[in-house]
């Protein structure tokens, strides 16, 4: 049975400070995680590095923002957030239905 897929747009704040991984490598890792939840990436838009409006950590005042459009089953966003929760390269995740 093929579950109905919905379209989502995820915004990721990526932190590679002090790490050897490039932003492109981190994005590929995120795309792999989306594929692991039966998702299909349709578009990736790197918005570049931006300063935070409210700084919660003095060591991290800016980071790279990335939009990823993907299609996944209804339980996909929750599963994706859970899979990325312990990934130190992904600082924040916001998923919305489009």
N, C-alpha and C positions, 0 to 999 in steps of 0.2 A: 504494500500500500504506500502510495506517495503522499506524504503530508503536504497540506497547502502551505506555501511559503508566503511570507509577508515581506515588504520592503522596509528597510531600516536605514537610518543614517547615524553613524557613531562618530563622536568626536573624542579623540584621544589626546591627552597631554603626555608627551614622551620626554623622558629625562635620560640623557646619555652622559651626563657630566661625571667624570671620573671613571668611565667605562670605555672599553675598546670598541664596542659595537657602534656602528654608524646608524644614523636615523633610518636609512634604507634597509639595513639589516633588521632593525626593530620592527619596521613596517611589514617586512616579509614574515617575521615571527607572528605578528598580529593576524596577518592574512592566513597563516597556517592554523592559528587558533579558531578563526572563523570557519575554515574548512572542516575542522574537527567537530563542529556543532552542526554539520550538514548545511553550512551557509555557502553562498556563492558571492564573491566580491564583484561588484559591477563598476565601481569607480573609486579612485584614491586621489585625494587632493591634499598636498602638503602646503599648509598655510605659512610655514616658516616659524621662526622663533619670535615669541611675543612676551612682553613684560606682564606680570600679573597685576591686576587692579588691587587685590588684597593679598599681601604676602603672608603665608602661614608658617613658612620656614625661612629663616634668614639666610640659609645656605642655598636656597633655591628661589631666586627672584624672577626667573623667566624660564620658559621651556618651549619646545616645538609642538605646535598644534597640527593635527592631521584629521581630515574628514574621510571616512570610509563609508561608501554606500554598499549595502549588501542585502541579499534576500536569504531568509532563514525561516524555520518553523517558529511558531508562536513562543515556544519556550527558549528560543535561541538567545535573546538578549540577557536573560537571567543566567543562562549557562555560560555565556561569554564573559560576563562580569565576574562570575565565580572562577573561571579559568584564569583570568588576568589579575585577580585580586592579589596574588602573591608574586607577581612579576614586577621586579623592582624597576624595570625600564618604563613601565606604564604608570605614570603618576596619577592620572585621573581618567575615568571612562564615563561618557554620557551617551546613552543610546535612545533615539527617538524613532517613532514610527512615522513613515512618510507615505 
